[in-house]
């Protein structure tokens, strides 16, 4: 195998709770993550020597500042691979948007390097290496509907999200995850998401039971700084979304619809507004495989 092409899929957080801040500065979380059918296309190709990289976005780094580059280098150094590798990323997942766009690229490159150089690593072994690159990378290797706990490293697959239509809207701002967590006031959060109830709703395939429990405590930081996030949520709900939520630390908003026509109408309205830069109407992805 000299060439491999992959889809690096994005994620949204159906529910996100922060339990506490640890003494080491990390935050313990409890959240449900869901892979969606929005992806970057990644091509890996063997070369004679070294690692080279290209992307369709001029502002993205093509060196060790890019997690995809670091993922390839980590495995190639560990296994003393002498030949080279070219990485091509055709990026569609919004950048700095709370959708694990960088992490999923790194996860896909780990998977691809393992395949193209026949390293024989299991999914679990790839996940163990992936956490060194970022907290979301192991999940992006696992994919599907997953309960994430600890600092994000304890992953438990749960029942799949019932089929639905997910409208994704990215406003023209970027958000620093570090900034959001540093400014989170845990003692002032009055209501925490019912993550256990969401897991049970997923188990019995109750889409409405899932959506009525959708909450994200990080909204308490990001929405006051970017009120357009709340406006996007309200528009989606007005147009028929069962619920709408900010994903991760934001600023991307997603709404869940049980009717595609309603999702399309909300998408078209958002595109005509000045609230968003990118919109996508997608479906959940629940097959835990790159193939």
N, C-alpha and C positions, 0 to 999 in steps of 0.2 A: 504494500500500500504506500503510494507516494503522495496522495492527496485525499483530504477528507473535508466534507462540507457539513456544517451543523447549524441548527437553530438554537440560539441562546435566548430562552424565554424570560419575560418579565414576571414580577410578582406584585400582588397587592396584599395589604393587611386587612383581613376581614374584621379583626379586633386586635387592639394593641393596649396592653396594660403595663405599667411600670410598677413593680412591687416595692423596690427600695434601692437606695444608692449604697453601694458597698464601700468599705473603708479604702479599697484600692482605687476608688473613683468610677468603677464600672457600675452600670445599672442592671439589676435583675429584672427581667421582663417575663411576660406571659402573653403570648399572642398566637393568632391563627394566620398562617401565611398561605396564599393561594396563587399557583401559577396560572398565568393567562396567555392566550394565544396572540401575543404581541412579542416580536422577537427581533434580535439582531442576527444577521446572517454572517457566519464566520467560516472562512476557508483557510485550512492549513495545508502547506505544501512543502515537501522536503527540498532543501537546497544543499549546496556544497558545504557552506560553512557559515556559522554565526546565526543570529536572529535578526530578521528584518520585519518591518510592519508597515501597513498602510490602512487608512480609514477614509470614509467618505466625508468626514467632518474635519475641516482644516484646523479647528481649535483643539482637537484631541491629541494628547501626546502619543508619540510612536516610539517610546523608549521605556526605561524602567519606571517612569512615572505612571505608566499604564498597567493596570492589574493583569491584563491579558499577557503582556510581555513578561511580567514577573512570574506568572504561572508557568509559562513555557520554560523560562530560565531555571526555575526551581527544580522541575523534573529533569531537565536536560543535564543540569549540573549533578544532581543526585545520582543519575544513572550513567554519567560520563559519556553522553552521546556526542559523538565527534562530528556527525553531519549537521547541516544547518536547517533552519526552518523559516518560512515566510508566513506571516499572519496577515490576513485581509479581513477587516471588519466593515460590513455594510450596516451602519447603525441606524435604528429606527426607534428604539426605546428612548424616551426623553432623558436627558442628562441632568444629574443632580435633582432628581424628581421623586425620590422615595420609592422607586420601583426596582431597586437592585440591578440597575443597568450595567454598572461596572462589574459587580460580583458575578452576574450570570455570564458575562464574557469570560471572566477568569475561570469559572467552573467549566465552561465549554472547552476552553483551551486545555485544561487539565485532562478532561475526557478525551479530547482529540489527540493530544501528545501520547497518552497512554495507548491509544489505538494505533496511531500511525507508526510508532516505534515499537509496538508489541511488547510493552513493559509488563503486562499481566497483572496490573493492580486491580483489586476489587473496588466496588463503589465505596465501601466503608474505608478502604485505604486512601482513596482519593479524597474523601471527606476529611479524614484526619490531616491530610496535607493542606487541604483547602482552608481550614480554619486559620492557618498561619498567614493567609493572604487577607482574610476579612471575615467578620462574624457571619455574614450572609452567604458566603461561598458554599459551605456544606449543604445548606438548604437548597441552593441553586443546583447542586449535584443531585440531591434527592428528588426534588420537585414534587408537585401535587398539592394536596391539602394537608398541612402539617401543623401540629402544636409545637411551638418553640418556647423553651423555658431556660432558666439560668441566665447567662448573658447572651443567650441565643444559640448556645452550643448543644443543648439537650433537645433533640428533635424526635417527635413521635408522630408517625403517620396516623391520620384520623380519616373518618369516612369522607368521601368526595363531596364537594359542593354540587348540589343538583344543577342540572343544565339550566343556563340562563344567559342573558345578554348583559355585558359589562361595558358601560360607557366610561372611557378614560379621557380626562381633560387636564391638560397641563397649562397653567397660566404662565405668562412671560416673566417669571421670576425664578430664582434658584435659592435653595435653602441649605444651610450647613447643618448636617446632623449633629455635629459637635456642639454648635451654638444652641440648638434646640434642647439637647439633653442638659447642657450646663445651666439653662434658664428655666428648667422644669421645676415647679414648686410643688413637690409631692404632698406637703402638709396642707396645701390649699385645694387639693382635688377632692371634691365632695362625692363624686360617684365614679366607681371603677367598672369597667366592662365585665359582663357575665360570661367569661370565657368558657367555664365549665358548662353553662347552659347552651352555649353555641356548639360545643362538641356534641352534646346530646341531640341538639336539633339537626346537626349534620348526620348523626347516626340514624335518625328516623326519617331522613330525607325531607325535612321540613324547611323549605327555602324561606318562608316567611318567618319562621322561628330563628333562622340565622340572621336575616336582615334586621329584624327588630332589636337584635342585640349588638349591632354594629356600633362600636365606639372606639375612640382613639384618644388617649389622654394627652398625646403630644399636640393635639389641636389647641390645647390651652395656651401653648406658646406661639404656635405658628399663625393661627387665625388672627389674633390681635395685631400681629405685625403685617399680615397680608389678608385684609378683610375680603378680598375678592374670592378667597377660598370658600367662605361662607356663602357668598352670592352664587357661586357655581353649584354648591350643594343644594341651595334653595331652588334654583332653576331646575335641576334634575328632578327633585322631588315633586315640584309643581307639575312637571311634564310626565309624571307617572312612575318615577323610580320607586321601588319598594323602600329604598333608603340610599343615602349617599354618604361618603366618608373620605377623609384625607388618608392617603396611603403613606405609611412610615412617618418620617419627619416632614413630609410634604415636599413641594406644594401640590403635587398631583392629587386630583379628586377622582373618585370612581363612583358610579351609580349602578345599582343592580336592577335590571328590568326583567319582568317575566313576559314581556311583549316586545318583539323586535321593532315594530313600527313606532312605538313610543320612544324607544331608544334612538331610533333614527331621527325622529322629530326633535328630540332634545339635542342631539349632536348638531343638527342643522342650525338650530337657534344659537347654540354656543359658537359655532363657526361665524355666524353673522355678528356676534357681539365682539367687544374689545376685551373680554375676560380671559380668553385662552389663546394659546399659540398652536397647540397640537391637540387633536381629538382622534380617538379610535373607538370603534364599536367592535368588541371582541367577545369570545366565549371562554369559559374556564378550560384549563388543560389539566387532565388528571392522570395521564399515563406517565408513570415514573420511568421513562426511558428516553434516550435521545433518538431512538429509531421509531 
